[in-house]
Amino acid sequence: MKTYQHWIDGAYVDPSDGQWLDTTDPYRGEVWAKIPRGSSEDAALAVKAAKRTMADGPWATMTATERGKVLRRIGDAISKNATRLAEIETRDNGKLYSEMLGQLRTIPEYWYYYGGLADKTEGSVMPIDRPNMVAYTTHEPIGVVVALTAWNSPLQFIALKCAPALAAGCAVVIKPSEFASASSLEFAALTKEAGLPNGVLNVVTGFGQEIGAALVEHPDVAKISFTGADSTGLKIYETAARTMKRVSLELGGKSPNIVFDDAELDAAAVGVVSGIFGAAGQMCIAGSRLLVQNSIKEEFTERLVSLAREVKLGDPMSSETSVGPIATHPQYEKVLRYIDVARSEGARCVMGGQPATGPGLIGGQFVEPTIFADVTNDMRIAQEEVFGPILSIIGFDDEEEAVRLGNDVIYGLVAGVWTNDIGRAIRMTKSLKVGTVWVNTYRAYSFLMPFGGTKQSGLGRENGQEALYEYLETKSVFLSAAAKAPPNPFIQRWL
Ligand code: NAD
C-alpha cells in the first residue's frame, strides 16, 4: 500500500499532525493508498511557500515567455506519464480507464495553450487628452490562488485552473477531493522536473471542512477557484466574501437535452444515452432531463431503452466495460435515495431502478442505468442534481414550452438541442439561459472554448482566453512627465 505525502515548497512532506486518510478503489471496495489528512497548519505552510514565490525568487522575476516554456514542459511531462496517471485516476474514482486515458492525452494541450498565452496578456494605451501624460493598463497576477477540486476528473480540473493561473504568474495551492487525491500528488513532482520553481505549485490533501476551509479563510489567499457541489460553493463564496477574495465557482447542473420531432433520432438517442449514462452520470454536464416532443415521446423512449440495455457494467480497467461503479459510497447511497424519491413522486420507472449486482460487479457500488418516464418538471427528480445514472423524461408540445421547461431550474450549466431546423436551432441557442449550448451533439468540450455556468451553476469561466483573466487584475497607470506642481492643490483636474 502506498502512503502519500503533501507536496509543499517543492518537496514531499508528512502532514504536520501525523494523520492520514484511506483512499479506496471503488470498483474493488479496497483501500489501496493513504493520503495526508491535512490541517490548518499544513494549509498555512503551503500558502506561505506560494506567497514567498510571488514576492521573490525565480518565479517573481521570470519573464512571461520563460513561464510559458515551463508550462509547455509540464504538458510534455504529463504526456510522458499519461498511462500511469490514468491508471491511478481510475483506481481512485472508478471512471473508465479509456476515458481517463483520453483525458490525460488531452490535458497537455491545456498546458501548451496557456503556455502560449503567458506572454500575450497585452495591456492598452489610452489616447488621453493631455500632452505630458501617458495612460495605459497592465495585467498583473492576482496573487496566491487556491484550487479546490472535485473527484470526477482530478488532473483535468488542475489543468483548467492551474495552467491559466500559472500562465498569469500566480502561485497555487491545490486541495483535491479527499476521494481522489493520488494523481494530483503524483503530478506535483512532475512540475518540478519540468522546471517549475519550488513553492509555485503545492498540493495538500484532506477533508474539505478541515484543510479546505482553512485555505478559504487564509488571509494571504487572493482567489479561490472551486469545482464541486453548489452547497459547498455557496459556503465558500460566503467565507471568501469576508476578505473580498475573488472566486470562480464551477458547480452543478440539471441540464436539459431537448429532442424535437424533426431531429435525426438515431444520433439524438446516442447523445441522450451518453449524456446521462457516460461516467455513470457523474458529470456536472449530465443531460439528466430529457425534454422530448410529445409527438415522438413513446417511440423515442423505446429507442433509448433498447440502446441503454446494451450497457456493460464492470471493471473500469477493462476495454469491454461501458459504465463503471459509482465513485464514492455516500454518492452511491445518494443515487439510490433519489430513485426512491422519483418513485414516491409518481415517476414511472421504465428501466433499471436498483443497485446492479452480478459476478463482475465487485465492491458493491454499481447502479443500473435508470430511466423514469411521466416526470413533470416540478418533481424533485427533475429539479435536483443527482450526479448518477438517472434520466428523467419530460414531454413538451412546442418550442415555447421546451424553452420554458429547459430554463425552469435553478441551474444553467449546459443544454443539448436536437433538430434539423436551423432557424429553430438559432432561436433555441439564444433562449436557453445556460453557459454552453450543444446543437446536434452533446459533451463536446475543448480547452479553446469558455466553459462555465449561469444562475446557480456558478461564476466565471474556465478554458479559452477568458480563463486567463480570471487570474489577473487590471492596473491603470497615469504617467505624467510634468514636474510642475498644479496651480491649485485643492482642485482636482478632471479631464
Ligand atoms: P464537493 O463540493 O463535495 O467537494 C469539492 C471540493 O471541495 C473537494 O476538494 C472538497 O474536499 C472541498 N470542500 C468541501 N467542503 C469544503 C469547505 N467547506 N471548504 C473548502 N473546501 C471544501 O463536490 P464533489 O462531491 O467532490 O463533486 C461533485 C460536484 O461537483 C457535483 O455537484 C458536480 O456537479 C460538481 N462538478 C462541477 C463541475 C463543473 O465544471 N461545473 C465539474 C465537475 C463536478
Residues whose N, C-alpha, C, O or C-beta is under 5 A from the ligand:
A	BS01	NAD	L148 T149 A150 W151 K175 P176 S177 E178 G206 F207 G208 Q209 G212 A213 V216 T227 G228 A229 D230 T232 K235 E250 L251 G252 G253 M283 C284 S457
